C-alpha cells in the first residue's frame, strides 16, 4: 500500500463515527433563503429579491455587496 493510500485510509478512519452536530436554525435559515430566491426568480420580483437580501442576509442598500447582488440579479433577469 502506498503512503498516500495509507494516509487516506487513516484520515477516513478518524472521521468514522464523528458526526457534526446539526444546527437546526442555520438549516432553517438556509431553506428560507433558498425558497425565497426560488420564488423571486420564478416571479421575476426584484423588490422581493431585494427584501430577501436585506432581511435575511443583512445586506443594506448602498453597500458594495448589495449593489453587486442587484447587478447580478438584473444581468440574470436580462434587465438593466
Number of C-alpha atoms within 10 A of each C-alpha: 5 7 8 9 10 11 11 12 11 11 11 10 11 10 9 8 7 8 7 6 6 8 8 9 9 10 11 11 13 13 12 14 16 12 12 18 17 13 14 17 16 9 10 14 14 15 9 16 20 20 16 18 20 14 11 14 12 11 18 15 13 9 9 10 13 18 15 12 15 17 14 12 18 14 11 11 13 8 8 9
